[in-house]
C-alpha cells in the first residue's frame, strides 16, 4: 500500500467520485488514478467503489470505511511534515562534525567562526580522527557529519557532497639535495628518499603507493602520521621527505621548508562532507553546508533537507565546478573535472 494510492482514493471521494476531476486536482492522468485505485483494491481484497461500466456510481460500505481511514492517515502525514518543518526551523541545537586534522586545522576554522556568528545558539562539536575512526563515530552516532578525503567505502549509507579539490606537495629542509632541483620532480628521483606522509598512505591501495607502483617503483615510507604539523616537524629533523596537502603550508611559519610541486606526480584529491540518510537535517545544517560549500547547487541542499533523493558523490563531483585549495586559507574556484 502506498500513500499515493490513499491520496488518489481520497481525491476521487472528494471530487464527487469523478476520476477526471480528481486527476486534474492531482495534476496527473485519469488512467494513472484508475490504475492505482485498482491496485489498492487488489491488495486489500475489497471493492471500494460501485461501478456501472467505466463510471463510478458510489462508494461501497467497505469503501466508506477505507476512505475515512485514508483521510486520517493523510492528515497524520501532513502533521509529520509540519513537525519536521518546525524541527528544521529550530535555532537551538547541536552541530557535530567528525573530520581529519587537516580539515580541522586548515579549512574549518573560518567556516565555523562565521557559522557561530550567525547561529550563536547552536553548539558546535568537532571530533578528529582517521577515516576508520570517523566512520566509527558516525556509526555510533557520536557525530552527525563526516568530512574526509576518499575512504567512501567506510561510509556506505550516507549522503555526500563534494567540498573542494587539493593536490599534494613535497616538502624538504632548504639544505636538502632536492631543494635545489632545477627541473620538475619525478617519482624516480623521489623514490630513493625516506618519505614522511599521512597515515595509511603506505597501504598498497592508496593513491600514493599506486602512483609509484605504476612506474614499478618501491618507495621507502619512513613515518606516517594523521597530523600535517607532525609530518612537517619530522621533515625538519631530517627523518625524511614530506608529502602533505598543499594547504598545510602556512606562510611565515613554514618558510624554512622548500616546497616542491607534485600535482603532476599524484592524483588530485576531493574532500567531501556527508551525513547519515536517517538524520533529520535542520535548517541550520543546510546553512552550514552552504557556508562550507557555496558552489553546491542550492536545490541539492534543499533536497537533502526535505528528504528527497540526492545524486551520489561521483555524479556531483563530475557535474560540479569545485574550488581548488592548495594554500593555507586560500580557495580559488576552478572549472572542469578532477585531474585524472
TORKOL-4160 file (C-alpha; in steps of 0.2 Angstrom, whole numbers, padded with zeros to 4 digits, m for minus):
340
<pt num="1" X="0000" Y="0000" Z="0000"/>
<pt num="2" X="0007" Y="0017" Z="m0005"/>
<pt num="3" X="0002" Y="0034" Z="0001"/>
<pt num="4" X="0000" Y="0039" Z="m0017"/>
<pt num="5" X="m0014" Y="0027" Z="m0018"/>
<pt num="6" X="m0023" Y="0034" Z="m0002"/>
<pt num="7" X="m0021" Y="0051" Z="m0009"/>
<pt num="8" X="m0029" Y="0046" Z="m0026"/>
<pt num="9" X="m0043" Y="0037" Z="m0016"/>
<pt num="10" X="m0047" Y="0052" Z="m0006"/>
<pt num="11" X="m0046" Y="0064" Z="m0021"/>
<pt num="12" X="m0059" Y="0053" Z="m0030"/>
<pt num="13" X="m0071" Y="0054" Z="m0015"/>
<pt num="14" X="m0068" Y="0072" Z="m0013"/>
<pt num="15" X="m0072" Y="0076" Z="m0031"/>
<pt num="16" X="m0089" Y="0068" Z="m0031"/>
<pt num="17" X="m0082" Y="0051" Z="m0037"/>
<pt num="18" X="m0077" Y="0059" Z="m0054"/>
<pt num="19" X="m0060" Y="0052" Z="m0058"/>
<pt num="20" X="m0057" Y="0065" Z="m0072"/>
<pt num="21" X="m0059" Y="0079" Z="m0059"/>
<pt num="22" X="m0048" Y="0070" Z="m0046"/>
<pt num="23" X="m0034" Y="0068" Z="m0059"/>
<pt num="24" X="m0035" Y="0086" Z="m0063"/>
<pt num="25" X="m0034" Y="0091" Z="m0045"/>
<pt num="26" X="m0019" Y="0079" Z="m0043"/>
<pt num="27" X="m0010" Y="0085" Z="m0058"/>
<pt num="28" X="m0009" Y="0068" Z="m0065"/>
<pt num="29" X="m0018" Y="0057" Z="m0078"/>
<pt num="30" X="m0035" Y="0049" Z="m0077"/>
<pt num="31" X="m0028" Y="0031" Z="m0082"/>
<pt num="32" X="m0015" Y="0033" Z="m0068"/>
<pt num="33" X="m0028" Y="0037" Z="m0055"/>
<pt num="34" X="m0039" Y="0022" Z="m0061"/>
<pt num="35" X="m0024" Y="0010" Z="m0061"/>
<pt num="36" X="m0018" Y="0015" Z="m0043"/>
<pt num="37" X="m0035" Y="0013" Z="m0036"/>
<pt num="38" X="m0037" Y="m0004" Z="m0044"/>
<pt num="39" X="m0020" Y="m0010" Z="m0037"/>
<pt num="40" X="m0026" Y="m0004" Z="m0020"/>
<pt num="41" X="m0042" Y="m0014" Z="m0021"/>
<pt num="42" X="m0032" Y="m0029" Z="m0027"/>
<pt num="43" X="m0020" Y="m0028" Z="m0012"/>
<pt num="44" X="m0034" Y="m0025" Z="0001"/>
<pt num="45" X="m0045" Y="m0039" Z="m0007"/>
<pt num="46" X="m0060" Y="m0026" Z="m0007"/>
<pt num="47" X="m0071" Y="m0017" Z="m0019"/>
<pt num="48" X="m0071" Y="0001" Z="m0014"/>
<pt num="49" X="m0082" Y="0008" Z="m0027"/>
<pt num="50" X="m0099" Y="0003" Z="m0035"/>
<pt num="51" X="m0096" Y="0004" Z="m0054"/>
<pt num="52" X="m0108" Y="0005" Z="m0069"/>
<pt num="53" X="m0097" Y="0001" Z="m0084"/>
<pt num="54" X="m0082" Y="0013" Z="m0083"/>
<pt num="55" X="m0091" Y="0025" Z="m0072"/>
<pt num="56" X="m0090" Y="0025" Z="m0053"/>
<pt num="57" X="m0108" Y="0026" Z="m0046"/>
<pt num="58" X="m0105" Y="0025" Z="m0027"/>
<pt num="59" X="m0093" Y="0020" Z="m0013"/>
<pt num="60" X="m0096" Y="0003" Z="m0006"/>
<pt num="61" X="m0098" Y="0001" Z="0013"/>
<pt num="62" X="m0081" Y="m0005" Z="0014"/>
<pt num="63" X="m0075" Y="0010" Z="0003"/>
<pt num="64" X="m0083" Y="0022" Z="0015"/>
<pt num="65" X="m0073" Y="0015" Z="0030"/>
<pt num="66" X="m0057" Y="0014" Z="0020"/>
<pt num="67" X="m0059" Y="0032" Z="0014"/>
<pt num="68" X="m0062" Y="0038" Z="0032"/>
<pt num="69" X="m0046" Y="0029" Z="0037"/>
<pt num="70" X="m0036" Y="0035" Z="0022"/>
<pt num="71" X="m0040" Y="0053" Z="0027"/>
<pt num="72" X="m0034" Y="0050" Z="0044"/>
<pt num="73" X="m0018" Y="0043" Z="0038"/>
<pt num="74" X="m0016" Y="0058" Z="0026"/>
<pt num="75" X="m0019" Y="0071" Z="0040"/>
<pt num="76" X="m0006" Y="0062" Z="0050"/>
<pt num="77" X="0007" Y="0063" Z="0036"/>
<pt num="78" X="0003" Y="0082" Z="0035"/>
<pt num="79" X="0006" Y="0083" Z="0054"/>
<pt num="80" X="0023" Y="0074" Z="0052"/>
<pt num="81" X="0028" Y="0086" Z="0038"/>
<pt num="82" X="0023" Y="0101" Z="0049"/>
<pt num="83" X="0033" Y="0094" Z="0064"/>
<pt num="84" X="0048" Y="0091" Z="0053"/>
<pt num="85" X="0047" Y="0109" Z="0047"/>
<pt num="86" X="0045" Y="0115" Z="0064"/>
<pt num="87" X="0060" Y="0105" Z="0070"/>
<pt num="88" X="0071" Y="0111" Z="0055"/>
<pt num="89" X="0067" Y="0129" Z="0060"/>
<pt num="90" X="0074" Y="0127" Z="0077"/>
<pt num="91" X="0088" Y="0139" Z="0081"/>
<pt num="92" X="0094" Y="0129" Z="0096"/>
<pt num="93" X="0103" Y="0113" Z="0094"/>
<pt num="94" X="0120" Y="0104" Z="0091"/>
<pt num="95" X="0131" Y="0103" Z="0075"/>
<pt num="96" X="0143" Y="0089" Z="0077"/>
<pt num="97" X="0157" Y="0085" Z="0064"/>
<pt num="98" X="0170" Y="0072" Z="0064"/>
<pt num="99" X="0185" Y="0075" Z="0052"/>
<pt num="100" X="0203" Y="0074" Z="0050"/>
<pt num="101" X="0217" Y="0085" Z="0057"/>
<pt num="102" X="0220" Y="0094" Z="0040"/>
<pt num="103" X="0202" Y="0099" Z="0038"/>
<pt num="104" X="0200" Y="0104" Z="0057"/>
<pt num="105" X="0217" Y="0114" Z="0056"/>
<pt num="106" X="0217" Y="0122" Z="0039"/>
<pt num="107" X="0199" Y="0123" Z="0032"/>
<pt num="108" X="0186" Y="0123" Z="0045"/>
<pt num="109" X="0191" Y="0137" Z="0057"/>
<pt num="110" X="0184" Y="0152" Z="0047"/>
<pt num="111" X="0168" Y="0142" Z="0042"/>
<pt num="112" X="0164" Y="0138" Z="0060"/>
<pt num="113" X="0168" Y="0156" Z="0066"/>
<pt num="114" X="0156" Y="0163" Z="0053"/>
<pt num="115" X="0143" Y="0150" Z="0057"/>
<pt num="116" X="0144" Y="0153" Z="0076"/>
<pt num="117" X="0142" Y="0172" Z="0072"/>
<pt num="118" X="0126" Y="0168" Z="0063"/>
<pt num="119" X="0119" Y="0155" Z="0075"/>
<pt num="120" X="0126" Y="0159" Z="0092"/>
<pt num="121" X="0113" Y="0147" Z="0100"/>
<pt num="122" X="0120" Y="0132" Z="0091"/>
<pt num="123" X="0133" Y="0122" Z="0099"/>
<pt num="124" X="0147" Y="0115" Z="0088"/>
<pt num="125" X="0157" Y="0099" Z="0092"/>
<pt num="126" X="0172" Y="0095" Z="0082"/>
<pt num="127" X="0180" Y="0077" Z="0083"/>
<pt num="128" X="0196" Y="0072" Z="0075"/>
<pt num="129" X="0201" Y="0055" Z="0069"/>
<pt num="130" X="0207" Y="0044" Z="0054"/>
<pt num="131" X="0194" Y="0039" Z="0041"/>
<pt num="132" X="0191" Y="0022" Z="0051"/>
<pt num="133" X="0188" Y="0032" Z="0067"/>
<pt num="134" X="0177" Y="0045" Z="0059"/>
<pt num="135" X="0166" Y="0030" Z="0052"/>
<pt num="136" X="0165" Y="0023" Z="0069"/>
<pt num="137" X="0159" Y="0039" Z="0076"/>
<pt num="138" X="0146" Y="0041" Z="0063"/>
<pt num="139" X="0141" Y="0023" Z="0065"/>
<pt num="140" X="0139" Y="0025" Z="0084"/>
<pt num="141" X="0130" Y="0042" Z="0082"/>
<pt num="142" X="0144" Y="0052" Z="0090"/>
<pt num="143" X="0144" Y="0064" Z="0076"/>
<pt num="144" X="0131" Y="0070" Z="0063"/>
<pt num="145" X="0143" Y="0075" Z="0049"/>
<pt num="146" X="0159" Y="0067" Z="0042"/>
<pt num="147" X="0171" Y="0077" Z="0032"/>
<pt num="148" X="0185" Y="0067" Z="0024"/>
<pt num="149" X="0195" Y="0064" Z="0008"/>
<pt num="150" X="0192" Y="0047" Z="0000"/>
<pt num="151" X="0188" Y="0032" Z="0010"/>
<pt num="152" X="0170" Y="0032" Z="0004"/>
<pt num="153" X="0169" Y="0013" Z="0006"/>
<pt num="154" X="0169" Y="0017" Z="0025"/>
<pt num="155" X="0153" Y="0027" Z="0023"/>
<pt num="156" X="0141" Y="0017" Z="0013"/>
<pt num="157" X="0124" Y="0024" Z="0018"/>
<pt num="158" X="0127" Y="0042" Z="0018"/>
<pt num="159" X="0123" Y="0057" Z="0008"/>
<pt num="160" X="0139" Y="0065" Z="0002"/>
<pt num="161" X="0143" Y="0082" Z="m0005"/>
<pt num="162" X="0160" Y="0087" Z="m0013"/>
<pt num="163" X="0168" Y="0102" Z="m0004"/>
<pt num="164" X="0185" Y="0106" Z="m0014"/>
<pt num="165" X="0199" Y="0098" Z="m0023"/>
<pt num="166" X="0218" Y="0098" Z="m0017"/>
<pt num="167" X="0235" Y="0092" Z="m0023"/>
<pt num="168" X="0249" Y="0086" Z="m0013"/>
<pt num="169" X="0266" Y="0094" Z="m0012"/>
<pt num="170" X="0283" Y="0088" Z="m0007"/>
<pt num="171" X="0292" Y="0097" Z="0007"/>
<pt num="172" X="0311" Y="0097" Z="0012"/>
<pt num="173" X="0323" Y="0107" Z="0023"/>
<pt num="174" X="0331" Y="0121" Z="0012"/>
<pt num="175" X="0348" Y="0112" Z="0013"/>
<pt num="176" X="0341" Y="0095" Z="0007"/>
<pt num="177" X="0348" Y="0088" Z="m0010"/>
<pt num="178" X="0330" Y="0090" Z="m0018"/>
<pt num="179" X="0329" Y="0109" Z="m0013"/>
<pt num="180" X="0340" Y="0115" Z="m0027"/>
<pt num="181" X="0332" Y="0104" Z="m0040"/>
<pt num="182" X="0330" Y="0114" Z="m0056"/>
<pt num="183" X="0319" Y="0103" Z="m0066"/>
<pt num="184" X="0302" Y="0096" Z="m0061"/>
<pt num="185" X="0302" Y="0082" Z="m0048"/>
<pt num="186" X="0300" Y="0064" Z="m0054"/>
<pt num="187" X="0294" Y="0049" Z="m0044"/>
<pt num="188" X="0310" Y="0040" Z="m0049"/>
<pt num="189" X="0320" Y="0055" Z="m0041"/>
<pt num="190" X="0309" Y="0054" Z="m0026"/>
<pt num="191" X="0308" Y="0036" Z="m0023"/>
<pt num="192" X="0326" Y="0033" Z="m0015"/>
<pt num="193" X="0322" Y="0045" Z="m0001"/>
<pt num="194" X="0313" Y="0040" Z="0015"/>
<pt num="195" X="0296" Y="0048" Z="0015"/>
<pt num="196" X="0285" Y="0055" Z="0028"/>
<pt num="197" X="0267" Y="0057" Z="0024"/>
<pt num="198" X="0249" Y="0054" Z="0030"/>
<pt num="199" X="0243" Y="0038" Z="0040"/>
<pt num="200" X="0238" Y="0024" Z="0028"/>
<pt num="201" X="0247" Y="0031" Z="0013"/>
<pt num="202" X="0259" Y="0016" Z="0015"/>
<pt num="203" X="0244" Y="0004" Z="0010"/>
<pt num="204" X="0246" Y="m0004" Z="m0007"/>
<pt num="205" X="0229" Y="0003" Z="m0012"/>
<pt num="206" X="0232" Y="0021" Z="m0008"/>
<pt num="207" X="0234" Y="0033" Z="m0022"/>
<pt num="208" X="0251" Y="0037" Z="m0017"/>
<pt num="209" X="0258" Y="0019" Z="m0017"/>
<pt num="210" X="0248" Y="0016" Z="m0033"/>
<pt num="211" X="0257" Y="0031" Z="m0042"/>
<pt num="212" X="0274" Y="0024" Z="m0038"/>
<pt num="213" X="0268" Y="0006" Z="m0042"/>
<pt num="214" X="0263" Y="0011" Z="m0060"/>
<pt num="215" X="0281" Y="0016" Z="m0063"/>
<pt num="216" X="0287" Y="0000" Z="m0054"/>
<pt num="217" X="0295" Y="0010" Z="m0040"/>
<pt num="218" X="0296" Y="0004" Z="m0022"/>
<pt num="219" X="0296" Y="0020" Z="m0011"/>
<pt num="220" X="0303" Y="0020" Z="0007"/>
<pt num="221" X="0289" Y="0025" Z="0019"/>
<pt num="222" X="0299" Y="0030" Z="0035"/>
<pt num="223" X="0285" Y="0038" Z="0045"/>
<pt num="224" X="0266" Y="0041" Z="0044"/>
<pt num="225" X="0255" Y="0052" Z="0054"/>
<pt num="226" X="0237" Y="0059" Z="0053"/>
<pt num="227" X="0244" Y="0077" Z="0058"/>
<pt num="228" X="0251" Y="0088" Z="0045"/>
<pt num="229" X="0261" Y="0098" Z="0058"/>
<pt num="230" X="0269" Y="0082" Z="0064"/>
<pt num="231" X="0274" Y="0077" Z="0047"/>
<pt num="232" X="0282" Y="0094" Z="0045"/>
<pt num="233" X="0291" Y="0093" Z="0061"/>
<pt num="234" X="0299" Y="0076" Z="0057"/>
<pt num="235" X="0304" Y="0083" Z="0040"/>
<pt num="236" X="0313" Y="0097" Z="0049"/>
<pt num="237" X="0323" Y="0084" Z="0060"/>
<pt num="238" X="0329" Y="0076" Z="0044"/>
<pt num="239" X="0319" Y="0060" Z="0046"/>
<pt num="240" X="0313" Y="0061" Z="0028"/>
<pt num="241" X="0305" Y="0070" Z="0013"/>
<pt num="242" X="0287" Y="0076" Z="0017"/>
<pt num="243" X="0272" Y="0073" Z="0006"/>
<pt num="244" X="0257" Y="0084" Z="0013"/>
<pt num="245" X="0242" Y="0093" Z="0007"/>
<pt num="246" X="0247" Y="0110" Z="m0001"/>
<pt num="247" X="0235" Y="0119" Z="0011"/>
<pt num="248" X="0245" Y="0113" Z="0026"/>
<pt num="249" X="0260" Y="0125" Z="0022"/>
<pt num="250" X="0257" Y="0141" Z="0031"/>
<pt num="251" X="0266" Y="0157" Z="0026"/>
<pt num="252" X="0279" Y="0164" Z="0038"/>
<pt num="253" X="0278" Y="0148" Z="0049"/>
<pt num="254" X="0284" Y="0136" Z="0036"/>
<pt num="255" X="0296" Y="0147" Z="0026"/>
<pt num="256" X="0310" Y="0136" Z="0032"/>
<pt num="257" X="0304" Y="0122" Z="0021"/>
<pt num="258" X="0307" Y="0121" Z="0002"/>
<pt num="259" X="0290" Y="0117" Z="m0007"/>
<pt num="260" X="0291" Y="0106" Z="m0022"/>
<pt num="261" X="0277" Y="0105" Z="m0034"/>
<pt num="262" X="0269" Y="0087" Z="m0035"/>
<pt num="263" X="0252" Y="0089" Z="m0044"/>
<pt num="264" X="0260" Y="0081" Z="m0059"/>
<pt num="265" X="0265" Y="0066" Z="m0048"/>
<pt num="266" X="0249" Y="0061" Z="m0039"/>
<pt num="267" X="0231" Y="0061" Z="m0042"/>
<pt num="268" X="0221" Y="0077" Z="m0037"/>
<pt num="269" X="0210" Y="0073" Z="m0022"/>
<pt num="270" X="0192" Y="0078" Z="m0017"/>
<pt num="271" X="0187" Y="0081" Z="0001"/>
<pt num="272" X="0168" Y="0078" Z="0004"/>
<pt num="273" X="0156" Y="0081" Z="0018"/>
<pt num="274" X="0142" Y="0069" Z="0022"/>
<pt num="275" X="0128" Y="0064" Z="0034"/>
<pt num="276" X="0118" Y="0049" Z="0038"/>
<pt num="277" X="0102" Y="0047" Z="0027"/>
<pt num="278" X="0091" Y="0045" Z="0043"/>
<pt num="279" X="0097" Y="0061" Z="0050"/>
<pt num="280" X="0084" Y="0074" Z="0052"/>
<pt num="281" X="0093" Y="0089" Z="0044"/>
<pt num="282" X="0088" Y="0106" Z="0051"/>
<pt num="283" X="0089" Y="0122" Z="0043"/>
<pt num="284" X="0105" Y="0127" Z="0051"/>
<pt num="285" X="0113" Y="0111" Z="0045"/>
<pt num="286" X="0109" Y="0117" Z="0027"/>
<pt num="287" X="0116" Y="0134" Z="0031"/>
<pt num="288" X="0132" Y="0126" Z="0037"/>
<pt num="289" X="0133" Y="0116" Z="0021"/>
<pt num="290" X="0131" Y="0132" Z="0011"/>
<pt num="291" X="0145" Y="0141" Z="0021"/>
<pt num="292" X="0157" Y="0127" Z="0018"/>
<pt num="293" X="0152" Y="0123" Z="0000"/>
<pt num="294" X="0144" Y="0138" Z="m0008"/>
<pt num="295" X="0147" Y="0131" Z="m0025"/>
<pt num="296" X="0134" Y="0117" Z="m0022"/>
<pt num="297" X="0118" Y="0119" Z="m0031"/>
<pt num="298" X="0106" Y="0126" Z="m0018"/>
<pt num="299" X="0092" Y="0114" Z="m0024"/>
<pt num="300" X="0103" Y="0099" Z="m0020"/>
<pt num="301" X="0105" Y="0105" Z="m0002"/>
<pt num="302" X="0086" Y="0109" Z="m0001"/>
<pt num="303" X="0083" Y="0091" Z="m0007"/>
<pt num="304" X="0093" Y="0084" Z="0007"/>
<pt num="305" X="0084" Y="0095" Z="0020"/>
<pt num="306" X="0067" Y="0089" Z="0013"/>
<pt num="307" X="0072" Y="0070" Z="0012"/>
<pt num="308" X="0072" Y="0070" Z="m0007"/>
<pt num="309" X="0084" Y="0060" Z="m0017"/>
<pt num="310" X="0102" Y="0067" Z="m0019"/>
<pt num="311" X="0114" Y="0062" Z="m0033"/>
<pt num="312" X="0128" Y="0051" Z="m0027"/>
<pt num="313" X="0145" Y="0058" Z="m0024"/>
<pt num="314" X="0153" Y="0053" Z="m0040"/>
<pt num="315" X="0139" Y="0061" Z="m0050"/>
<pt num="316" X="0141" Y="0078" Z="m0040"/>
<pt num="317" X="0160" Y="0078" Z="m0042"/>
<pt num="318" X="0158" Y="0076" Z="m0061"/>
<pt num="319" X="0145" Y="0089" Z="m0063"/>
<pt num="320" X="0150" Y="0102" Z="m0051"/>
<pt num="321" X="0165" Y="0115" Z="m0053"/>
<pt num="322" X="0174" Y="0114" Z="m0037"/>
<pt num="323" X="0186" Y="0125" Z="m0028"/>
<pt num="324" X="0205" Y="0121" Z="m0028"/>
<pt num="325" X="0213" Y="0123" Z="m0011"/>
<pt num="326" X="0231" Y="0122" Z="m0012"/>
<pt num="327" X="0237" Y="0136" Z="0000"/>
<pt num="328" X="0233" Y="0139" Z="0018"/>
<pt num="329" X="0217" Y="0150" Z="0020"/>
<pt num="330" X="0215" Y="0151" Z="0001"/>
<pt num="331" X="0202" Y="0144" Z="m0011"/>
<pt num="332" X="0202" Y="0148" Z="m0030"/>
<pt num="333" X="0187" Y="0142" Z="m0040"/>
<pt num="334" X="0191" Y="0132" Z="m0055"/>
<pt num="335" X="0180" Y="0124" Z="m0068"/>
<pt num="336" X="0182" Y="0107" Z="m0076"/>
<pt num="337" X="0184" Y="0089" Z="m0070"/>
<pt num="338" X="0196" Y="0082" Z="m0057"/>
<pt num="339" X="0214" Y="0078" Z="m0063"/>
<pt num="340" X="0215" Y="0061" Z="m0069"/>
